[in-house]
Amino acid sequence: MSGRPAPAGAAGRQPHRARAASRAAGGERTTPRSAVRLGPRLSSLSLERLLRAGPRPEPAPLPPARAETGALTFGIVVFPGSNCDRDCEYVLREVTGVQTRMIWHRDPELGALDAVVLPGGFSYGDYLRAGAIAAVSPVLGAIRRFAEGGGLVLGICNGFQVLCEAGLLPGALIHNRDARFHCAWTYLRVERTDTPFTCAFAPGEVVRMPVAHGEGNYFAEPATLAELERERRVLWRYVDARGEPSPQANPNGSLHHIAGICNAAGNVAGLMPHPERASESLLGGTDGRRLFASMVRWLLERRRG
């Protein structure tokens, strides 16, 4: 004994095993080791179990879409870990007025759809890299065929990451420049308006949409960046309120201040900001609504021939 007074509360402390034995001897229920929470990475779940996860229960159906746009059907892909799927469904159906259908990650076929949206979230818990496991899920084969046939595909935040991991869009989304999660409104400049995703905007228009991500830093090799710029495939760029790119206006360090791009054919696009969170004035802005309106306008004009 050193003779020093014990720290406050130290007299009642016991080694872990001693405490467990004491509780067991007194009849107190002990928590089995298998019941201890596994933490955010769910380390006991295998990739196989994630990919084979069962169907998600469907909520009560929303009211029918408006007649003007109700002939269009948008599919919203749901991965384990998606958390913006219902936001997208609400905005597409209630605000934009199209029919919607939820597409589970195990579905090998999409059925009859006019467009597909991959929403934000943390698909498969962001194991390996954000979007890496979702990129090899069964539904991606169907999405790839849909895109190759000219169907519209939009990836939002995690959906953008999935499309890049799947090779449907070039480049990659890596950790933010400061390694911090950013949740804030950003200004974006619309770089072109002759695409299915931007035709309801004005050329060079500055709009506001929020971001919420930890891995939104767009990266690509110099040759890929040059190709994107040369072919005008950068659709949205981070800027300040005056429409000027700057490090302060870039929330994640994306090269060339890229917020969103499209593929060479122009029918697949991805962006890190969330248009569905900027589609009603109650949420602070409505600029995101026009991205979905652009898709609807383009699809209806294509139907008319």
C-alpha positions as CSV (number, residue, x, y, z in Angstrom):
1,M,0.0,0.0,0.0
2,S,1.4,3.4,-0.9
3,G,-0.8,5.2,1.6
4,R,-2.0,7.6,-1.0
5,P,-5.8,8.2,-1.0
6,A,-7.7,6.4,-3.7
7,P,-9.2,8.6,-6.4
8,A,-12.9,9.4,-6.1
9,G,-14.9,6.3,-6.8
10,A,-11.9,4.0,-7.0
11,A,-12.9,2.0,-3.9
12,G,-15.9,0.7,-5.7
13,R,-14.0,-0.3,-8.9
14,Q,-13.3,-3.9,-9.7
15,P,-11.6,-5.6,-12.6
16,H,-14.0,-6.5,-15.4
17,R,-14.0,-10.3,-14.6
18,A,-14.5,-9.6,-10.9
19,R,-17.5,-7.4,-11.6
20,A,-19.0,-10.0,-13.9
21,A,-18.5,-12.8,-11.3
22,S,-20.0,-10.6,-8.6
23,R,-23.1,-9.9,-10.7
24,A,-23.5,-13.6,-11.6
25,A,-23.2,-14.6,-7.9
26,G,-25.9,-12.2,-6.9
27,G,-28.2,-13.4,-9.5
28,E,-28.0,-10.3,-11.6
29,R,-28.4,-10.9,-15.4
30,T,-25.2,-10.5,-17.3
31,T,-25.0,-9.4,-21.0
32,P,-23.6,-12.2,-23.2
33,R,-20.6,-11.2,-25.3
34,S,-22.6,-11.9,-28.4
35,A,-25.1,-9.2,-27.5
36,V,-22.6,-6.4,-27.2
37,R,-23.1,-3.9,-30.0
38,L,-20.8,-4.4,-33.0
39,G,-20.2,-0.8,-33.7
40,P,-20.8,1.2,-36.9
41,R,-19.0,-1.2,-39.2
42,L,-21.2,-4.2,-38.4
43,S,-18.1,-6.4,-38.6
44,S,-19.9,-9.7,-38.1
45,L,-21.9,-9.3,-41.3
46,S,-20.3,-10.8,-44.4
47,L,-20.5,-9.3,-47.9
48,E,-22.5,-12.3,-48.9
49,R,-25.2,-11.6,-46.3
50,L,-25.3,-7.9,-47.2
51,L,-25.9,-8.7,-50.9
52,R,-28.5,-11.3,-50.0
53,A,-30.5,-9.1,-47.6
54,G,-34.2,-9.6,-47.8
55,P,-36.9,-7.3,-49.2
56,R,-37.6,-4.0,-47.5
57,P,-41.2,-3.6,-46.3
58,E,-43.2,-1.2,-48.5
59,P,-45.0,1.8,-46.9
60,A,-48.5,2.8,-47.7
61,P,-48.6,4.1,-51.3
62,L,-48.6,7.9,-51.9
63,P,-51.4,9.6,-53.8
64,P,-51.5,9.2,-57.6
65,A,-49.3,11.4,-59.6
66,R,-50.7,14.4,-61.5
67,A,-52.1,13.7,-65.0
68,E,-49.7,15.9,-66.9
69,T,-46.6,14.0,-65.9
70,G,-48.1,10.8,-64.5
71,A,-47.4,8.9,-67.7
72,L,-43.7,8.9,-66.6
73,T,-42.3,6.4,-64.1
74,F,-39.1,7.0,-62.2
75,G,-37.4,4.2,-60.3
76,I,-35.5,4.9,-57.1
77,V,-32.9,2.3,-56.2
78,V,-32.7,1.2,-52.5
79,F,-29.5,-0.2,-51.1
80,P,-29.0,-1.4,-47.5
81,G,-27.9,1.9,-46.0
82,S,-29.8,4.3,-48.3
83,N,-31.3,7.1,-46.4
84,C,-32.5,9.6,-49.1
85,D,-34.6,7.2,-51.1
86,R,-37.9,8.3,-49.5
87,D,-36.9,11.9,-49.9
88,C,-36.4,11.4,-53.6
89,E,-39.7,9.5,-53.9
90,Y,-41.6,12.3,-52.2
91,V,-40.1,15.0,-54.3
92,L,-40.5,13.1,-57.6
93,R,-44.1,12.1,-56.9
94,E,-45.5,14.9,-54.8
95,V,-43.6,17.9,-56.2
96,T,-42.6,16.8,-59.7
97,G,-45.7,14.7,-60.3
98,V,-44.3,11.5,-61.8
99,Q,-45.1,7.9,-60.9
100,T,-42.4,6.2,-58.8
101,R,-41.3,2.7,-58.0
102,M,-38.8,1.6,-55.4
103,I,-36.1,-0.8,-56.9
104,W,-34.5,-3.1,-54.4
105,H,-30.8,-3.8,-54.7
106,R,-31.3,-7.5,-55.4
107,D,-33.7,-6.9,-58.4
108,P,-32.0,-8.2,-61.5
109,E,-34.4,-6.3,-63.8
110,L,-35.9,-2.8,-63.7
111,G,-39.1,-3.3,-65.6
112,A,-40.7,-0.5,-67.5
113,L,-39.1,2.8,-66.4
114,D,-38.4,6.2,-67.9
115,A,-35.6,7.1,-65.5
116,V,-33.6,5.7,-62.6
117,V,-32.4,7.6,-59.5
118,L,-29.7,6.4,-57.2
119,P,-30.2,8.3,-54.0
120,G,-27.9,9.4,-51.2
121,G,-27.0,7.5,-48.1
122,F,-24.4,5.1,-47.0
123,S,-24.9,2.0,-49.2
124,Y,-23.7,-1.1,-47.4
125,G,-22.3,1.1,-44.7
126,D,-19.6,2.5,-47.0
127,Y,-17.5,-0.6,-46.5
128,L,-14.2,-0.6,-48.5
129,R,-15.0,2.8,-50.1
130,A,-18.2,4.7,-50.5
131,G,-20.3,3.0,-53.2
132,A,-17.8,0.2,-53.8
133,I,-20.0,-2.7,-52.8
134,A,-23.2,-1.2,-54.2
135,A,-21.4,-1.1,-57.6
136,V,-21.4,-4.9,-57.8
137,S,-24.9,-5.5,-56.5
138,P,-27.3,-7.3,-58.8
139,V,-29.3,-4.2,-59.7
140,L,-26.3,-2.5,-61.2
141,G,-26.3,-4.9,-64.1
142,A,-29.9,-3.9,-64.9
143,I,-29.0,-0.2,-64.5
144,R,-26.0,-0.6,-66.9
145,R,-28.2,-2.2,-69.6
146,F,-30.8,0.6,-69.0
147,A,-28.1,3.3,-69.5
148,E,-26.7,1.5,-72.6
149,G,-30.2,1.6,-74.1
150,G,-30.4,5.4,-73.6
151,G,-32.3,5.5,-70.3
152,L,-31.8,8.4,-68.0
153,V,-29.8,7.6,-64.8
154,L,-29.1,10.2,-62.1
155,G,-26.9,9.5,-59.1
156,I,-27.1,11.9,-56.1
157,C,-24.3,12.0,-53.5
158,N,-23.8,8.3,-52.6
159,G,-25.5,7.5,-56.0
160,F,-22.8,9.5,-57.7
161,Q,-20.2,7.5,-55.8
162,V,-21.8,4.3,-56.9
163,L,-21.9,5.3,-60.6
164,C,-18.2,6.2,-60.5
165,E,-17.3,2.9,-58.8
166,A,-19.4,1.0,-61.4
167,G,-17.6,2.8,-64.2
168,L,-20.7,4.4,-65.5
169,L,-19.1,7.8,-64.8
170,P,-15.4,8.5,-64.8
171,G,-13.3,9.5,-61.8
172,A,-13.8,8.8,-58.1
173,L,-15.1,10.6,-55.0
174,I,-12.5,10.5,-52.3
175,H,-12.3,11.9,-48.7
176,N,-12.9,15.6,-48.4
177,R,-9.9,17.8,-48.5
178,D,-10.0,18.5,-44.7
179,A,-11.2,15.0,-43.8
180,R,-14.4,16.4,-42.3
181,F,-18.0,15.7,-43.0
182,H,-19.6,18.8,-44.6
183,C,-23.3,19.6,-44.3
184,A,-24.1,23.0,-45.8
185,W,-25.7,25.0,-48.6
186,T,-23.5,25.5,-51.6
187,Y,-23.7,27.6,-54.8
188,L,-23.4,25.8,-58.1
189,R,-23.0,27.2,-61.6
190,V,-24.9,25.4,-64.3
191,E,-22.3,24.9,-67.0
192,R,-24.6,23.8,-69.9
193,T,-28.3,23.6,-70.4
194,D,-28.6,21.3,-73.4
195,T,-28.8,18.1,-71.4
196,P,-31.6,16.0,-69.9
197,F,-30.6,17.2,-66.4
198,T,-30.1,20.9,-67.0
199,C,-32.6,22.0,-69.7
200,A,-34.8,23.8,-67.2
201,F,-32.0,26.1,-66.1
202,A,-30.5,29.2,-67.7
203,P,-26.9,29.1,-69.1
204,G,-24.4,30.1,-66.4
205,E,-27.1,30.3,-63.8
206,V,-26.0,30.2,-60.2
207,V,-28.2,28.0,-58.0
208,R,-28.2,26.8,-54.4
209,M,-28.3,23.2,-53.2
210,P,-27.0,21.6,-50.0
211,V,-24.3,19.0,-49.6
212,A,-23.9,16.4,-46.9
213,H,-20.9,14.1,-47.4
214,G,-17.5,13.1,-46.1
215,E,-16.3,11.7,-49.4
216,G,-17.3,14.2,-52.1
217,N,-13.9,15.3,-53.3
218,Y,-14.0,14.6,-57.1
219,F,-10.7,13.2,-58.4
220,A,-9.7,12.1,-61.9
221,E,-6.4,11.7,-63.8
222,P,-5.3,14.8,-65.8
223,A,-6.3,13.2,-69.1
224,T,-9.8,12.5,-67.8
225,L,-10.2,16.0,-66.5
226,A,-9.1,17.4,-69.8
227,E,-11.6,15.2,-71.6
228,L,-14.4,16.2,-69.3
229,E,-13.6,19.9,-69.9
230,R,-13.1,19.5,-73.7
231,E,-16.4,17.6,-74.1
232,R,-18.3,19.9,-71.8
233,R,-19.3,17.1,-69.5
234,V,-19.0,19.1,-66.3
235,L,-22.6,20.1,-65.6
236,W,-22.3,21.8,-62.2
237,R,-19.4,23.5,-60.6
238,Y,-18.9,24.9,-57.1
239,V,-18.8,28.7,-57.1
240,D,-19.5,31.6,-54.8
241,A,-22.7,33.7,-54.9
242,R,-21.2,35.8,-57.7
243,G,-20.6,32.6,-59.8
244,E,-16.9,32.6,-59.4
245,P,-15.0,29.4,-58.5
246,S,-12.8,29.7,-55.4
247,P,-11.3,27.4,-52.7
248,Q,-13.6,28.9,-50.2
249,A,-16.7,28.0,-52.3
250,N,-15.4,24.4,-52.9
251,P,-16.6,22.4,-49.8
252,N,-14.6,19.3,-50.4
253,G,-11.5,20.1,-52.6
254,S,-12.9,18.7,-55.8
255,L,-10.6,19.1,-58.8
256,H,-11.7,21.8,-61.2
257,H,-14.4,22.6,-58.6
258,I,-16.5,19.8,-60.1
259,A,-19.9,19.2,-58.4
260,G,-21.4,17.0,-61.0
261,I,-20.7,15.5,-64.4
262,C,-22.3,13.4,-67.2
263,N,-21.2,10.5,-69.4
264,A,-20.2,10.9,-73.0
265,A,-23.7,10.1,-74.2
266,G,-25.3,12.6,-71.8
267,N,-27.9,10.3,-70.4
268,V,-26.1,9.4,-67.1
269,A,-25.2,12.1,-64.6
270,G,-24.1,12.4,-61.0
271,L,-23.7,15.2,-58.5
272,M,-22.8,15.4,-54.9
273,P,-25.3,18.2,-53.8
274,H,-28.8,17.1,-53.0
275,P,-31.5,18.5,-55.3
276,E,-34.2,16.7,-53.4
277,R,-33.4,18.7,-50.3
278,A,-33.8,22.0,-52.3
279,S,-37.2,21.3,-53.9
280,E,-39.6,23.1,-51.5
281,S,-39.3,26.6,-50.1
282,L,-40.0,25.1,-46.6
283,L,-36.6,23.5,-46.8
284,G,-34.8,26.8,-47.8
285,G,-34.8,26.6,-51.6
286,T,-36.3,25.3,-54.7
287,D,-33.5,25.2,-57.2
288,G,-33.1,21.5,-57.0
289,R,-36.7,21.0,-58.2
290,R,-35.6,22.2,-61.7
291,L,-33.2,19.3,-62.1
292,F,-36.0,16.9,-61.9
293,A,-38.2,19.2,-64.0
294,S,-35.4,19.1,-66.6
295,M,-35.6,15.3,-66.7
296,V,-39.4,15.4,-67.1
297,R,-39.2,18.0,-69.8
298,W,-36.7,16.0,-71.8
299,L,-38.5,12.8,-71.5
300,L,-41.9,14.3,-72.5
301,E,-40.3,16.0,-75.5
302,R,-38.7,12.7,-76.5
303,R,-42.0,11.0,-76.4
304,R,-43.6,13.6,-78.6
305,G,-40.8,13.0,-81.1
